[in-house]
Amino acid sequence: SDPDARGVKAAKTEALAAARVLKTRIASADRPENETAGRELARRNAELEKLNAAEEQHRQRILSEISRAMSAVASRQGIDFILGAGEGAVYAGKEYDITEEVLREMAAMRKRNAPVSR
């Protein structure tokens, strides 16, 4: 689990809640209050766009990491095909499931790429 991704998700949840409150204020307020709330809503929407982009970056990074780990495991084990769960294979024996090996490879990749603390 990625702490940066959790932070983005928490910030996104907070921004969405604030946007809902602002929309309610706009619906029930007089004109000057609407203008103020409208500006705040626009700011929150811009913040949400940035958070969505950050969330997508995290997702792409994780998918790339999974792909690299699968390639490494497949290469080591001489595997020609890897099928996703529910995508194409009607049946596969448990001996063909490389999920644990891929997760171990991802952990090893993270460890190799972790900054060295002194």
C-alpha positions as semicolon CSV with decimal commas, in nm:
position;residue;x (nm);y (nm);z (nm)
1;S;0,000;0,000;0,000
2;D;0,138;0,336;-0,108
3;P;0,130;0,622;0,149
4;D;0,131;0,884;-0,128
5;A;-0,169;0,720;-0,296
6;R;-0,352;0,706;0,039
7;G;-0,284;1,077;0,088
8;V;-0,420;1,159;-0,258
9;K;-0,731;0,951;-0,190
10;A;-0,789;1,123;0,146
11;A;-0,743;1,469;-0,007
12;K;-0,979;1,380;-0,290
13;T;-1,246;1,260;-0,045
14;E;-1,211;1,584;0,151
15;A;-1,230;1,800;-0,163
16;L;-1,541;1,616;-0,286
17;A;-1,713;1,667;0,050
18;A;-1,626;2,038;0,048
19;A;-1,758;2,072;-0,308
20;R;-2,090;1,913;-0,204
21;V;-2,121;2,160;0,085
22;L;-2,047;2,452;-0,148
23;K;-2,308;2,337;-0,401
24;T;-2,566;2,326;-0,121
25;R;-2,464;2,677;-0,008
26;I;-2,493;2,810;-0,363
27;A;-2,841;2,664;-0,402
28;S;-2,971;2,836;-0,088
29;A;-2,771;3,162;-0,066
30;D;-2,825;3,516;-0,188
31;R;-2,625;3,658;-0,479
32;P;-2,310;3,790;-0,299
33;E;-2,281;3,463;-0,110
34;N;-2,331;3,273;-0,437
35;E;-2,040;3,457;-0,598
36;T;-1,810;3,379;-0,305
37;A;-1,919;3,016;-0,290
38;G;-1,891;2,991;-0,670
39;R;-1,528;3,103;-0,660
40;E;-1,456;2,856;-0,381
41;L;-1,628;2,580;-0,579
42;A;-1,416;2,662;-0,885
43;R;-1,104;2,641;-0,667
44;R;-1,216;2,305;-0,527
45;N;-1,290;2,174;-0,876
46;A;-0,939;2,273;-0,990
47;E;-0,799;2,095;-0,683
48;L;-1,004;1,785;-0,772
49;E;-0,862;1,787;-1,125
50;K;-0,508;1,789;-0,985
51;L;-0,593;1,509;-0,742
52;N;-0,748;1,302;-1,021
53;A;-0,429;1,345;-1,224
54;A;-0,215;1,242;-0,926
55;E;-0,438;0,940;-0,867
56;E;-0,400;0,837;-1,231
57;Q;-0,020;0,874;-1,206
58;H;-0,016;0,641;-0,904
59;R;-0,237;0,391;-1,086
60;Q;-0,014;0,393;-1,394
61;R;0,300;0,355;-1,181
62;I;0,154;0,053;-1,001
63;L;0,036;-0,107;-1,327
64;S;0,383;-0,057;-1,474
65;E;0,541;-0,211;-1,165
66;I;0,307;-0,513;-1,189
67;S;0,390;-0,554;-1,557
68;R;0,766;-0,546;-1,493
69;A;0,732;-0,797;-1,209
70;M;0,521;-1,032;-1,424
71;S;0,777;-1,011;-1,704
72;A;1,061;-1,094;-1,464
73;V;0,874;-1,392;-1,315
74;A;0,767;-1,517;-1,659
75;S;1,124;-1,492;-1,787
76;R;1,268;-1,678;-1,487
77;Q;1,007;-1,954;-1,507
78;G;0,998;-1,983;-1,887
79;I;0,632;-1,880;-1,904
80;D;0,500;-1,788;-2,248
81;F;0,153;-1,660;-2,153
82;I;0,002;-1,491;-1,849
83;L;-0,376;-1,461;-1,845
84;G;-0,559;-1,226;-1,612
85;A;-0,815;-1,375;-1,374
86;G;-1,142;-1,413;-1,560
87;E;-0,992;-1,297;-1,889
88;G;-0,980;-1,583;-2,134
89;A;-0,889;-1,894;-1,937
90;V;-1,180;-2,120;-1,855
91;Y;-0,973;-2,323;-1,612
92;A;-0,617;-2,320;-1,486
93;G;-0,462;-2,542;-1,223
94;K;-0,333;-2,382;-0,905
95;E;0,022;-2,477;-1,007
96;Y;-0,002;-2,217;-1,285
97;D;-0,097;-1,928;-1,056
98;I;0,209;-1,702;-1,028
99;T;0,040;-1,428;-0,822
100;E;0,260;-1,486;-0,515
101;E;0,577;-1,487;-0,726
102;V;0,474;-1,159;-0,889
103;L;0,404;-1,002;-0,547
104;R;0,744;-1,119;-0,418
105;E;0,910;-0,976;-0,729
106;M;0,733;-0,642;-0,676
107;A;0,855;-0,634;-0,314
108;A;1,209;-0,712;-0,429
109;M;1,191;-0,441;-0,698
110;R;1,076;-0,187;-0,439
111;K;1,355;-0,289;-0,205
112;R;1,616;-0,255;-0,482
113;N;1,481;0,089;-0,577
114;A;1,437;0,219;-0,222
115;P;1,656;0,516;-0,127
116;V;1,951;0,424;0,091
117;S;1,926;0,579;0,438
118;R;2,245;0,674;0,613
